[in-house]
Amino acid sequence: MAILLNENSKVIVQGMTGSEGKKHTERMIKSGTKIVGGVTPSKGGQTLEVAGKDIPVFNSVKEAIIATGANVSVVFVPPKFAKGAVVEAVDAAMPLVVVITEGIPVHDTAHFFTYAQKPGKTRIIGPNCPGIISPGLSNAGIIPADITNKGSIGLVSKSGTLTYQMMYELRDLGFTTAIGIGGDPIIGTTHIDALREFENDPDTKAIVMIGEIGGDAEEKAAEFIKANIKKPVVAYVAGFTAPKGKTMGHAGAIVSGSSGTAEAKKVALEKAGVKVGKTPSETALLLRAAIK
């Protein structure tokens, strides 16, 4: 099994006709994803040849769903148009929307996230994230498909590159699903959301959680783990050497005073019974020990 994304997922790409959209559509198809269409306003009725396949283009998400039965959308729309693209997907009741776009104004993210809560039919992953992959089944986003294998580990991570490293470190064990949730101040899917899904998935035997400095998401996740998660969980928190007051890579990764430090997050997680590695490689070793 996998969570949120599997071999039956039918994926459309909003912004498929753009350079980034087309490039990553090709990569997704080659990794086995069922890409059933693209959406670009004013280009409906056209087809785009990608990876040797003619993919239909639609004017709207609603049209794409009616024609293809799509249940996942991956958004490769420029930042200034991203809010409109996500709102359109929510209006069409798209079950899963993966927002890859970085640089979306926080106000726009707050708008479309709140907008999605009202009907409650759409889960958003991202923005500013690498997406979600269930190895061997489907891949929605920009995560490399050839660095790991199908297996029994669940991974949830704020960092794209650390997602890739952890997948590679544990490639022999493999993953049910890996989710890059993004590091912006407001995100659609949190550590807690992913942890809940992995706990309920019978094929996920252990969980790796990757956090980073800034905010209190990891502390909240620690409380949730202590109260709700019975499976082994190990963690890594990026940013132990980050200087205070500096944004480190992600818009949400900034430490103010004593709030949001890596050490504070490590302490909270360890109090919840989560072993925390000082490096990604050490975290992978902790996971191996945990499943034994």
C-alpha positions as CSV (number, residue, x, y, z in Angstrom):
1,M,0.0,0.0,0.0
2,A,0.9,3.7,-0.1
3,I,-0.7,6.8,1.3
4,L,-2.4,9.5,-0.8
5,L,-0.8,8.4,-4.1
6,N,-0.9,4.9,-5.7
7,E,-0.8,3.1,-9.0
8,N,-4.5,4.0,-9.7
9,S,-3.9,7.8,-9.3
10,K,-4.7,9.7,-12.5
11,V,-2.6,12.9,-12.6
12,I,-3.0,16.1,-14.5
13,V,-0.4,18.9,-14.6
14,Q,-1.4,22.5,-14.3
15,G,1.1,24.4,-16.4
16,M,2.2,21.4,-18.4
17,T,2.9,23.4,-21.5
18,G,5.5,25.5,-19.8
19,S,9.2,24.5,-19.8
20,E,9.3,23.3,-16.2
21,G,5.9,21.6,-16.5
22,K,6.8,19.7,-19.6
23,K,10.2,18.7,-18.3
24,H,8.8,17.2,-15.1
25,T,5.8,15.7,-16.8
26,E,8.2,13.7,-18.9
27,R,10.1,12.6,-15.8
28,M,6.9,11.6,-14.1
29,I,5.7,9.5,-17.1
30,K,9.0,7.8,-17.3
31,S,8.7,6.8,-13.6
32,G,5.4,5.2,-14.2
33,T,2.9,8.0,-13.3
34,K,-0.4,7.9,-15.1
35,I,-0.4,11.5,-16.6
36,V,-3.8,11.8,-18.2
37,G,-3.8,15.5,-19.1
38,G,-2.6,19.0,-18.7
39,V,-4.3,22.3,-18.0
40,T,-3.4,25.6,-19.6
41,P,-6.1,28.3,-20.2
42,S,-6.6,29.1,-23.9
43,K,-4.7,26.0,-25.0
44,G,-7.6,23.5,-24.6
45,G,-8.1,21.1,-27.4
46,Q,-4.4,20.8,-28.2
47,T,-2.1,17.9,-27.4
48,L,1.4,17.9,-26.2
49,E,3.9,15.1,-27.1
50,V,5.7,14.1,-23.9
51,A,7.9,11.0,-23.6
52,G,6.4,9.6,-26.8
53,K,2.8,10.1,-25.7
54,D,0.2,12.6,-26.9
55,I,-1.2,14.2,-23.7
56,P,-4.4,16.2,-24.1
57,V,-4.5,19.8,-22.9
58,F,-7.6,21.3,-21.3
59,N,-8.7,24.9,-20.6
60,S,-9.7,24.1,-17.0
61,V,-9.3,21.6,-14.2
62,K,-13.0,20.9,-14.3
63,E,-12.8,20.0,-18.0
64,A,-9.8,17.7,-17.3
65,I,-11.6,15.9,-14.5
66,I,-14.8,15.3,-16.6
67,A,-12.7,14.0,-19.6
68,T,-10.2,11.9,-17.8
69,G,-11.4,11.1,-14.2
70,A,-8.2,12.8,-12.8
71,N,-7.9,12.7,-9.0
72,V,-4.5,14.4,-8.6
73,S,-3.1,17.7,-9.9
74,V,0.5,18.8,-9.9
75,V,0.9,22.6,-10.1
76,F,3.8,24.0,-12.1
77,V,2.3,27.5,-12.4
78,P,4.3,30.7,-11.9
79,P,3.9,32.3,-8.5
80,K,1.7,35.2,-9.5
81,F,-0.8,32.7,-11.1
82,A,-0.5,30.0,-8.5
83,K,-3.3,31.1,-6.2
84,G,-5.8,31.1,-9.1
85,A,-4.6,27.7,-10.2
86,V,-5.1,26.1,-6.8
87,V,-8.5,27.8,-6.3
88,E,-9.6,26.4,-9.6
89,A,-8.6,22.9,-8.6
90,V,-10.4,23.3,-5.3
91,D,-13.6,24.6,-7.1
92,A,-13.4,21.4,-9.2
93,A,-13.1,19.3,-6.1
94,M,-9.8,17.8,-7.0
95,P,-8.9,15.4,-4.2
96,L,-5.1,16.0,-4.1
97,V,-3.3,19.1,-5.3
98,V,0.5,19.1,-5.2
99,V,1.9,22.6,-5.4
100,I,5.5,22.6,-6.6
101,T,5.8,26.3,-7.2
102,E,8.1,28.3,-4.9
103,G,8.0,32.0,-4.2
104,I,4.2,32.1,-3.7
105,P,3.3,35.1,-1.4
106,V,2.3,33.9,2.0
107,H,-0.9,35.9,1.7
108,D,-1.8,33.9,-1.4
109,T,-1.1,30.6,0.2
110,A,-3.2,31.6,3.3
111,H,-6.0,32.4,0.9
112,F,-6.1,29.1,-1.1
113,F,-5.5,27.0,2.0
114,T,-8.4,28.6,3.9
115,Y,-10.5,28.4,0.7
116,A,-9.9,24.7,0.5
117,Q,-11.0,24.1,4.1
118,K,-14.6,25.3,3.4
119,P,-15.7,22.4,1.1
120,G,-13.1,20.1,2.7
121,K,-12.7,18.0,-0.5
122,T,-9.1,18.9,-1.4
123,R,-5.8,18.0,0.3
124,I,-3.0,20.4,-0.6
125,I,0.6,19.4,-0.4
126,G,3.1,22.3,-0.5
127,P,3.7,24.9,-1.8
128,N,7.4,25.1,-2.4
129,C,7.8,21.3,-2.1
130,P,9.2,18.4,-4.2
131,G,5.9,16.5,-4.1
132,I,5.0,13.0,-3.2
133,I,6.2,9.6,-4.4
134,S,5.1,6.1,-3.8
135,P,8.0,4.2,-5.3
136,G,7.1,1.8,-8.1
137,L,3.5,3.1,-8.1
138,S,3.3,6.8,-8.9
139,N,5.3,10.0,-8.6
140,A,3.6,13.5,-8.4
141,G,6.3,16.2,-8.4
142,I,10.0,16.5,-8.9
143,I,11.4,13.7,-6.6
144,P,13.9,11.5,-8.5
145,A,12.3,8.1,-9.0
146,D,15.5,6.1,-9.4
147,I,17.2,6.8,-6.1
148,T,15.2,4.4,-3.9
149,N,12.8,1.4,-4.0
150,K,9.4,0.2,-2.8
151,G,9.4,-0.8,0.8
152,S,8.0,-0.4,4.3
153,I,9.3,3.1,5.5
154,G,7.2,6.3,5.5
155,L,9.0,9.6,5.1
156,V,7.7,13.1,5.7
157,S,10.1,16.0,5.2
158,K,10.3,19.8,5.1
159,S,13.4,19.7,2.9
160,G,13.5,18.5,-0.7
161,T,17.2,17.7,-0.8
162,L,17.2,15.9,2.5
163,T,14.2,13.9,1.3
164,Y,16.3,12.7,-1.6
165,Q,19.3,11.9,0.7
166,M,17.2,9.9,3.1
167,M,15.5,8.0,0.3
168,Y,18.9,7.1,-1.0
169,E,20.4,6.2,2.4
170,L,17.6,3.7,3.0
171,R,17.1,2.5,-0.6
172,D,17.7,-1.1,0.3
173,L,14.8,-1.0,2.8
174,G,12.6,1.1,0.5
175,F,9.5,3.3,1.1
176,T,5.8,3.1,1.0
177,T,5.5,6.8,0.4
178,A,7.7,9.8,0.8
179,I,6.2,13.3,1.1
180,G,8.0,16.6,0.8
181,I,5.6,19.0,2.6
182,G,7.6,22.2,1.9
183,G,9.2,24.7,4.2
184,D,7.0,27.8,3.8
185,P,5.4,29.4,6.8
186,I,2.0,28.1,5.7
187,I,1.7,24.6,4.1
188,G,-1.3,22.5,3.2
189,T,-0.1,19.2,4.7
190,T,1.8,19.1,8.0
191,H,4.0,16.5,9.7
192,I,1.0,15.6,11.8
193,D,-1.2,15.0,8.7
194,A,1.4,12.6,7.2
195,L,2.2,10.9,10.5
196,R,-1.5,10.1,10.9
197,E,-1.7,8.6,7.4
198,F,1.4,6.5,8.0
199,E,0.2,5.2,11.3
200,N,-3.0,4.0,9.6
201,D,-1.2,2.4,6.7
202,P,-0.7,-1.3,7.5
203,D,2.3,-1.6,5.1
204,T,4.3,1.3,6.7
205,K,6.4,-0.3,9.5
206,A,8.5,2.7,10.5
207,I,8.5,6.5,9.9
208,V,11.3,9.0,9.3
209,M,10.5,12.6,10.0
210,I,12.7,15.5,8.7
211,G,12.2,19.0,10.2
212,E,14.2,22.2,10.3
213,I,14.6,25.3,12.3
214,G,11.8,27.9,12.6
215,G,8.3,27.7,13.9
216,D,6.9,25.0,16.2
217,A,5.7,22.3,13.8
218,E,8.2,19.8,15.1
219,E,7.2,20.4,18.7
220,K,3.5,19.9,17.8
221,A,4.4,16.8,15.9
222,A,6.3,15.5,19.0
223,E,3.1,15.9,21.1
224,F,1.1,14.1,18.4
225,I,3.6,11.2,18.2
226,K,3.6,10.7,22.0
227,A,-0.2,10.6,22.1
228,N,-1.0,8.7,18.8
229,I,1.8,7.0,17.0
230,K,2.7,3.4,18.0
231,K,5.1,2.7,15.1
232,P,8.9,3.5,15.5
233,V,9.7,7.1,14.5
234,V,13.1,8.6,14.0
235,A,13.9,12.2,13.1
236,Y,16.4,14.7,11.8
237,V,16.2,18.4,12.4
238,A,18.2,20.6,9.9
239,G,19.9,23.7,11.2
240,F,21.9,23.0,14.3
241,T,24.6,25.4,13.2
242,A,22.3,28.1,11.8
243,P,22.9,31.6,13.1
244,K,19.9,33.2,14.8
245,G,17.9,35.8,12.9
246,K,18.9,34.4,9.5
247,T,16.6,32.8,7.0
248,M,18.1,29.5,6.0
249,G,16.8,28.3,2.6
250,H,13.1,28.2,3.4
251,A,11.0,31.2,4.2
252,G,9.8,29.4,7.4
253,A,13.3,28.5,8.6
254,I,14.2,31.4,10.7
255,V,15.0,31.5,14.4
256,S,13.9,34.4,16.6
257,G,15.5,34.4,20.1
258,S,15.1,30.9,21.7
259,S,12.1,30.0,19.6
260,G,12.4,27.5,16.8
261,T,15.9,26.2,17.4
262,A,17.0,22.8,16.3
263,E,18.1,21.9,19.8
264,A,14.6,22.8,21.2
265,K,13.0,20.6,18.6
266,K,15.4,17.8,19.3
267,V,14.6,17.9,23.0
268,A,10.8,17.9,22.4
269,L,11.1,14.9,20.0
270,E,13.3,12.9,22.3
271,K,10.8,13.5,25.2
272,A,8.2,11.9,22.9
273,G,10.4,8.8,22.5
274,V,11.7,9.8,19.0
275,K,15.4,9.2,18.4
276,V,17.0,12.2,16.7
277,G,20.1,11.9,14.5
278,K,22.7,14.6,14.3
279,T,23.2,14.0,10.6
280,P,21.0,12.4,7.9
281,S,23.3,9.3,7.8
282,E,23.0,8.9,11.6
283,T,19.3,9.2,11.3
284,A,19.2,6.4,8.7
285,L,21.2,4.2,11.1
286,L,18.7,4.9,13.9
287,L,15.9,3.8,11.6
288,R,17.7,0.6,10.8
289,A,18.1,-0.1,14.6
290,A,14.5,0.8,15.3
291,I,13.0,-1.7,12.9
292,K,15.2,-4.5,14.2
